[in-house]
Amino acid sequence: MADLDDVQDGKNYHLDKPHQSAAFKLKGSNALDWGMKNRLARIFNPNDGRTVMLAIDHGYFQGPTTGLERIDISIVPLVPYADALMVTRGTLRSSIPPEISTPVVLRSSGGQSILKELSNELIAVDIEDAVRLNASALAVQVYIGGAHEHQSIGNLTKVVDAGNRHGIPTLGVTGVGKELVRDAKYLGLATRICAEMGAHFVKTYYCEKDFARVAAGCPVPLVIAGGKKLPELEALQMAYEAIHEGAAGVDMGRNIFQCKTPEAMIQAVRAVVHDRETPEKAYDLYLSLGNIPIGR
């Protein structure tokens, strides 16, 4: 116990300066509790409010898809370059070293495979297990316009409520079936519903026409999905356009881990998202880091 006879009055009260309480800069997040903000600040770089998430949760409905056959070999070397890792609890426990400092966005919905109707999902992770795994956020698929739209929205609201009790934010992921058009009207509807239902950030697809309207109409940060594998320059161009039009980052999977040199590609994506590099310069970086001859 401190010696009470030697207690000294503080001196540096800085009476000439008002108390500083900076606003939390992430879109739509200033009113959240401290724990929520802290976890979001792990995912989104506090310097620019942007993120490069690495999505490796495809196996929950696709199985060992190309590039994800061996997580320990193909993915673990990429983790240090990611701002956050989108992953299932099974892969996290079995294949990701616990020494990593990269925050985890935990896939929390599932229940169907590519052989069935994908929108028929359920909540696949208990909130207590998410806490045990030190998740920085929970991810739930929402199928607006899908056969099980109502059920998937219900999944989102339940996960949001559970996360709120423990200070863990929720990512609403807009799932698009083959029959739905990925245009600004649909994406604007889907992302706004996720935000209105309480998602703290939303993952969606990029559309070439009017994506700025989609981003403006969503009151929380948007991150774009990489989607199917594209030529590297096209993937970098998509990321650049999305950021320029209001996205707060990307959540890329196949456009990174299915590249010839994934470590080079994720660094090129970082250059676009965090350093505001043009797609052309980022592509040159990809070629240089990957030791890929020009024209290959």
C-alpha positions as CSV (number, residue, x, y, z in Angstrom):
1,M,0.0,0.0,0.0
2,A,1.3,3.5,-0.8
3,D,2.7,5.5,2.0
4,L,-0.1,8.0,2.7
5,D,2.3,10.4,4.4
6,D,4.2,10.9,1.1
7,V,1.3,11.7,-1.1
8,Q,2.0,14.7,-3.3
9,D,-0.4,17.0,-5.2
10,G,-0.4,16.6,-8.9
11,K,1.1,19.4,-10.9
12,N,0.4,18.9,-14.5
13,Y,-3.3,19.7,-14.7
14,H,-2.9,21.8,-17.9
15,L,-5.6,24.2,-16.8
16,D,-5.2,26.2,-20.0
17,K,-6.2,23.3,-22.2
18,P,-9.7,21.8,-22.4
19,H,-10.1,18.1,-22.0
20,Q,-9.6,16.3,-25.3
21,S,-12.2,13.7,-26.3
22,A,-11.7,13.0,-30.0
23,A,-14.5,11.7,-32.1
24,F,-14.2,8.1,-33.4
25,K,-13.6,8.6,-37.1
26,L,-15.1,5.4,-38.5
27,K,-18.4,6.0,-40.3
28,G,-21.5,5.6,-38.2
29,S,-19.5,4.3,-35.1
30,N,-19.0,7.3,-32.9
31,A,-21.9,6.4,-30.5
32,L,-20.7,2.8,-29.9
33,D,-19.2,1.6,-26.6
34,W,-15.5,1.6,-26.0
35,G,-15.0,-2.1,-26.6
36,M,-16.8,-2.0,-29.9
37,K,-14.7,0.9,-31.1
38,N,-11.5,-0.8,-29.9
39,R,-12.3,-3.9,-31.9
40,L,-13.3,-2.0,-35.0
41,A,-10.0,0.0,-34.7
42,R,-8.2,-3.3,-34.9
43,I,-9.9,-4.2,-38.2
44,F,-9.9,-0.7,-39.7
45,N,-6.5,1.1,-39.6
46,P,-7.1,4.2,-37.4
47,N,-4.8,6.3,-39.6
48,D,-7.0,6.1,-42.7
49,G,-10.2,4.2,-41.6
50,R,-9.6,1.4,-44.2
51,T,-9.0,-2.3,-44.1
52,V,-7.6,-5.1,-46.2
53,M,-9.4,-8.2,-45.0
54,L,-8.3,-11.7,-46.1
55,A,-11.3,-13.9,-46.7
56,I,-10.5,-17.6,-46.2
57,D,-13.9,-18.9,-45.0
58,H,-15.0,-20.4,-48.4
59,G,-14.6,-23.9,-47.1
60,Y,-17.7,-23.6,-44.9
61,F,-19.8,-24.2,-48.0
62,Q,-17.3,-25.0,-50.9
63,G,-15.0,-27.5,-49.2
64,P,-11.2,-27.4,-50.1
65,T,-11.5,-25.0,-53.0
66,T,-8.4,-24.1,-55.0
67,G,-5.9,-22.2,-52.9
68,L,-7.4,-23.4,-49.6
69,E,-6.4,-27.0,-49.8
70,R,-3.7,-26.5,-47.1
71,I,-4.4,-23.4,-44.9
72,D,-1.1,-24.0,-43.0
73,I,1.0,-23.8,-46.1
74,S,-0.9,-21.4,-48.5
75,I,-2.6,-19.0,-46.1
76,V,-0.6,-18.6,-42.9
77,P,2.3,-16.7,-44.7
78,L,-0.3,-14.2,-45.9
79,V,-1.8,-13.4,-42.5
80,P,0.8,-10.8,-41.4
81,Y,-0.1,-8.6,-44.5
82,A,-3.8,-8.6,-43.7
83,D,-5.6,-6.1,-41.4
84,A,-8.1,-8.8,-40.5
85,L,-8.7,-12.4,-41.2
86,M,-12.2,-13.7,-42.2
87,V,-12.2,-17.3,-41.0
88,T,-14.3,-20.1,-39.6
89,R,-13.8,-21.3,-36.0
90,G,-12.7,-24.8,-37.3
91,T,-9.9,-23.4,-39.5
92,L,-8.9,-20.9,-36.8
93,R,-8.4,-23.6,-34.2
94,S,-6.9,-26.2,-36.5
95,S,-4.6,-24.1,-38.8
96,I,-4.0,-20.5,-37.6
97,P,-1.1,-20.0,-35.1
98,P,-2.4,-18.4,-31.9
99,E,0.6,-16.1,-31.9
100,I,-0.8,-13.9,-34.7
101,S,-1.8,-10.4,-33.8
102,T,-4.1,-10.1,-36.8
103,P,-7.7,-9.6,-35.6
104,V,-10.3,-12.2,-36.5
105,V,-13.6,-11.7,-38.1
106,L,-15.4,-14.9,-37.3
107,R,-17.8,-16.6,-39.7
108,S,-20.9,-17.1,-37.6
109,S,-23.5,-18.3,-40.0
110,G,-23.6,-21.5,-42.1
111,G,-25.4,-24.8,-42.5
112,Q,-25.6,-25.4,-46.2
113,S,-23.2,-26.5,-48.9
114,I,-23.0,-25.7,-52.6
115,L,-25.2,-28.8,-53.2
116,K,-28.2,-27.1,-51.5
117,E,-30.0,-23.8,-51.3
118,L,-27.3,-21.5,-49.8
119,S,-29.7,-19.0,-48.2
120,N,-31.0,-21.7,-45.8
121,E,-28.4,-20.8,-43.1
122,L,-28.5,-20.9,-39.4
123,I,-26.4,-19.3,-36.6
124,A,-23.3,-21.6,-36.5
125,V,-21.3,-20.1,-33.6
126,D,-22.3,-19.5,-30.0
127,I,-21.4,-16.1,-28.7
128,E,-19.4,-17.7,-25.8
129,D,-17.3,-19.6,-28.3
130,A,-16.6,-16.3,-30.2
131,V,-15.5,-14.8,-26.9
132,R,-13.2,-17.7,-26.2
133,L,-11.7,-17.3,-29.7
134,N,-11.1,-13.6,-29.0
135,A,-13.0,-12.6,-32.1
136,S,-12.9,-8.9,-33.1
137,A,-16.1,-9.2,-35.1
138,L,-18.8,-11.7,-36.1
139,A,-19.8,-12.3,-39.7
140,V,-23.3,-13.2,-40.8
141,Q,-24.6,-13.9,-44.4
142,V,-27.8,-12.1,-45.3
143,Y,-29.7,-13.2,-48.4
144,I,-31.9,-10.3,-49.5
145,G,-34.3,-11.6,-52.1
146,G,-33.3,-15.1,-51.5
147,A,-35.5,-18.0,-50.6
148,H,-34.7,-17.7,-46.9
149,E,-34.4,-14.0,-46.7
150,H,-36.5,-13.7,-43.5
151,Q,-34.5,-16.4,-41.7
152,S,-31.1,-14.9,-42.7
153,I,-32.2,-11.4,-41.4
154,G,-33.3,-13.1,-38.2
155,N,-29.8,-14.7,-37.9
156,L,-28.2,-11.2,-38.3
157,T,-30.3,-9.6,-35.6
158,K,-29.7,-12.4,-33.2
159,V,-25.9,-12.2,-33.7
160,V,-26.0,-8.4,-33.4
161,D,-27.8,-8.7,-30.1
162,A,-25.4,-11.3,-28.7
163,G,-22.4,-9.3,-30.0
164,N,-23.7,-6.1,-28.4
165,R,-23.9,-7.8,-25.0
166,H,-20.2,-8.6,-25.3
167,G,-18.9,-5.6,-27.1
168,I,-18.2,-7.5,-30.4
169,P,-19.3,-5.8,-33.6
170,T,-21.1,-7.7,-36.4
171,L,-20.4,-7.7,-40.1
172,G,-23.4,-8.2,-42.4
173,V,-22.4,-10.0,-45.6
174,T,-24.8,-9.6,-48.5
175,G,-25.2,-12.9,-50.2
176,V,-26.3,-12.8,-53.9
177,G,-27.8,-15.7,-55.5
178,K,-27.4,-16.5,-59.2
179,E,-30.8,-15.1,-60.1
180,L,-30.2,-11.7,-58.5
181,V,-28.6,-8.8,-60.4
182,R,-25.7,-7.1,-58.7
183,D,-26.7,-3.5,-59.6
184,A,-26.8,-0.4,-57.4
185,K,-30.5,-0.7,-56.8
186,Y,-30.2,-4.2,-55.3
187,L,-26.9,-3.6,-53.5
188,G,-28.2,-0.4,-52.0
189,L,-31.3,-2.2,-50.7
190,A,-29.3,-5.1,-49.3
191,T,-26.6,-3.1,-47.6
192,R,-29.0,-0.6,-46.1
193,I,-31.1,-3.4,-44.6
194,C,-28.0,-4.9,-43.0
195,A,-27.1,-1.6,-41.5
196,E,-30.7,-0.9,-40.3
197,M,-30.8,-4.3,-38.6
198,G,-27.7,-3.3,-36.6
199,A,-24.7,-4.5,-38.6
200,H,-21.7,-2.4,-37.6
201,F,-20.1,-2.8,-41.0
202,V,-21.2,-4.4,-44.2
203,K,-19.6,-6.5,-47.0
204,T,-21.0,-6.3,-50.4
205,Y,-20.1,-6.5,-54.1
206,Y,-18.8,-3.7,-56.3
207,C,-20.9,-2.5,-59.2
208,E,-19.4,-0.3,-62.0
209,K,-22.4,2.0,-62.2
210,D,-23.5,4.1,-59.2
211,F,-21.5,2.3,-56.5
212,A,-21.0,5.7,-54.9
213,R,-24.7,5.8,-54.3
214,V,-24.6,2.4,-52.6
215,A,-21.8,3.6,-50.3
216,A,-23.4,6.9,-49.5
217,G,-26.7,5.2,-48.7
218,C,-25.2,2.8,-46.2
219,P,-24.6,4.6,-42.8
220,V,-21.8,2.2,-41.7
221,P,-18.5,1.2,-43.5
222,L,-18.7,-0.9,-46.6
223,V,-16.0,-3.4,-47.6
224,I,-16.2,-5.0,-51.0
225,A,-16.0,-8.7,-51.7
226,G,-13.3,-9.8,-54.2
227,G,-15.7,-12.2,-55.8
228,K,-14.5,-14.6,-58.5
229,K,-10.9,-14.7,-59.6
230,L,-10.0,-11.8,-62.0
231,P,-6.8,-11.0,-63.7
232,E,-4.6,-9.2,-61.2
233,L,-4.8,-5.8,-62.8
234,E,-8.6,-6.0,-63.0
235,A,-8.8,-6.9,-59.3
236,L,-6.6,-4.0,-58.4
237,Q,-8.7,-1.7,-60.6
238,M,-11.9,-2.9,-58.9
239,A,-10.4,-2.2,-55.4
240,Y,-9.2,1.2,-56.5
241,E,-12.6,2.2,-58.0
242,A,-14.5,1.0,-54.9
243,I,-12.2,2.9,-52.5
244,H,-12.5,6.0,-54.7
245,E,-16.3,5.8,-54.6
246,G,-16.6,5.4,-50.8
247,A,-15.8,1.9,-49.7
248,A,-13.7,1.5,-46.5
249,G,-11.8,-1.5,-47.7
250,V,-11.8,-4.9,-49.3
251,D,-12.4,-8.4,-48.1
252,M,-10.6,-10.4,-50.8
253,G,-10.0,-14.1,-51.0
254,R,-9.7,-15.8,-54.4
255,N,-8.2,-12.7,-56.0
256,I,-5.3,-13.1,-53.5
257,F,-4.8,-16.8,-52.6
258,Q,-5.5,-18.0,-56.2
259,C,-2.8,-15.7,-57.6
260,K,0.5,-17.1,-58.8
261,T,2.2,-15.1,-56.1
262,P,-0.3,-14.4,-53.3
263,E,2.1,-12.6,-51.0
264,A,2.9,-10.1,-53.8
265,M,-0.8,-9.6,-54.5
266,I,-1.9,-8.9,-51.0
267,Q,0.8,-6.3,-50.7
268,A,-0.3,-4.7,-54.0
269,V,-3.9,-4.6,-52.7
270,R,-2.6,-2.9,-49.6
271,A,-0.9,-0.3,-51.7
272,V,-4.2,0.6,-53.4
273,V,-6.2,0.6,-50.2
274,H,-3.8,2.2,-47.7
275,D,-1.3,4.1,-49.9
276,R,-3.8,5.3,-52.6
277,E,-1.6,3.9,-55.3
278,T,-3.1,3.7,-58.8
279,P,-3.9,0.2,-60.1
280,E,-1.1,0.4,-62.6
281,K,1.6,1.2,-60.0
282,A,0.2,-1.4,-57.7
283,Y,0.3,-4.0,-60.5
284,D,4.0,-3.0,-61.1
285,L,4.6,-3.7,-57.4
286,Y,2.9,-7.1,-57.8
287,L,5.1,-8.0,-60.7
288,S,8.2,-6.7,-58.9
289,L,7.5,-8.5,-55.5
290,G,6.5,-11.7,-57.3
291,N,9.5,-11.6,-59.6
292,I,7.1,-12.0,-62.5
293,P,8.5,-10.9,-65.9
294,I,6.4,-8.2,-67.6
295,G,3.9,-9.6,-70.0
296,R,3.4,-12.8,-68.1
